[in-house]
Amino acid sequence: MKLSTKGRYGLRALIDLAVYCENETVSIASIAARQNISESYLEQLIAKLRKAGLVTSVRGAGGGYKLAKPAEEISVGDILRALEGNLDPVECPGLKEESTCDGSEFCVTKYVWQRINDSINQTVDEISLSTLVDESRSVGNKAGSVVSSCCTN
């Protein structure tokens, strides 16, 4: 499974937002500058995150974005699914309740695919945004600033 820039940049943006929105809203321009992400691309990502109910916007002077709920209640899985869609790396018709696969009842590889899918989903669902914020602050204390990613691509 390979995540696109939507998932990677969106996760970085939400970590940044969670770090900086504790006392005030955060502008797209400030996130884009800190994370080295195009403002127009970030606007598209934030729109998807907003539609998924993960961020809210505040209009007017001092407006910007903030988390729609506490960081402890947002998982990495929530963020990635909002941006990437289904995270299952294997699409096997034998795994569906209404299987369209003729050999489904005799297929043993479907158990491998199910375990892979379940493992990925469980992992991203177990990591909360607040955990990444804490990690970012810990790393940032060592680096002298808040860091959300070593990857700029």
Secondary structure, 3 states (H helix, E strand, C coil): CCCCHHHHHHHHHHHHHHHHCCCCCECHHHHHHHHCCCHHHHHHHHHHHHHCCCEEEECCCCCEEEECCCHHHCEHHHHHHHHHCCCCCCCCHHHCCCCCCCCHHHCCHHHHHHHHHHHHHHHHHHCEHHHHHHHHHHHHHHHCCCCCCCCCC
